[in-house]
Amino acid sequence: MSKQSAIKRKRKPTIILPIIAAMLVASLFYLGAEKRAEEVIRPMSVPFAAVQLNEHQQIREDHIKFKEVPASSVPPNAILDPALITGKYVSTKNTIPVNNMFMQEHLVEFEDIPSRIGMMLDDDRYGLTMRVDLEKSVANSLRDNMDVQVRFFTRNTPSGQAFEGVLEERIRILAVRDSTGEDVTGPINPSSAEEEEQAQRTRQRVPTVVVFDADDAQASYLLRAQELGELNILAVSETVEESLDPREDEVVSNAEEVKDFVDEETLTKELEKIEEETNADTGHGEKFMGNAVKLFIDAMTHHLESQFEAGDTFVTLSGEIVVYDEELDELRYFDSRERYLGSKYALQGMSEDEIDEHLNRLTGEDN
């Protein structure tokens, strides 16, 4: 055997190995490319908007439909789980057109909507914004959807003496905000990089403003009250007792006994007797059972001469008359001017001639 043949036999394996390696690499590359191609064209079920969804609209199950689309056409921020879509709201200044996917940045929780107050109000209700006195209120305990009592205090009275009372026995807070207008109790959605910083901001938030759920009358009294004096917010029990007043139970019980044991004629006589006793006391009016704080606010803010009678008598805008009885040391109430003119209070400010003329006029009206 020649040296040349021996050299050729030794070099043959070194040529074959690279060829085999190249073939393996090519095969792996081909298989990987084929798998990636299959993944790209693989269909997947994706939730789409079945109807157009507008700003702040809540998404229901019937707003969602599913389509089979290639996986490559689904962006990374698309929401694939319908459970993460149902119940959410379309974010501010966004609309989701029909046949569009649901993107993460287009959906928010209800608490994340800055202008949600209007969405929480019923017809004829208002979101009334008022400042909180931290030193005189339970500001740090306030939270959204909490019932509170609002009390009024002032030294700005005609007598110069302090006046205090309950303005609103129970009123609901829609939102609690800090001095920048951000929700104190609302959630924050920070990115992972800002999580600690945002948590610190949350701890530093101080309740400064509350938004009340108020009707027209409540809004009017609250706005006038904060100009006349101070408003203090007090926490109230969250348990609302539904039991009847014991006196109401007694009335119901007595009524049932009368119904069972008294005939109709006797009952009629009893009712006539009660009516006579009631009418005999009409000269004194009725005991004032309204809100004294609201009466004070009305008296201090309605300065039109037509709203007042002489002395300590006040006429409301609806024609009701409230007068202070010095002898009884209490306020008396008349639901109309006619009833008041027939009372002793109307006669007290008249001369003898005026009284005679007044009585003659009343007698003539009765005839």
Helices and strands as residue ranges (DSSP letters): H 3-41, E 43-49, G 61-63, E 64-70, G 71-73, G 82-84, E 89-90, G 104-106, E 107-108, G 110-112, H 117-120, E 126-131, G 139-141, E 146-154, E 163-177, G 192-194, H 195-204, E 209-214, H 216-228, E 230-235, H 246-261, H 264-280, G 282-284, E 286-287, H 292-301, G 305-307, E 313-315, E 321-325, E 330-334, H 337-341, H 344-348, H 352-366
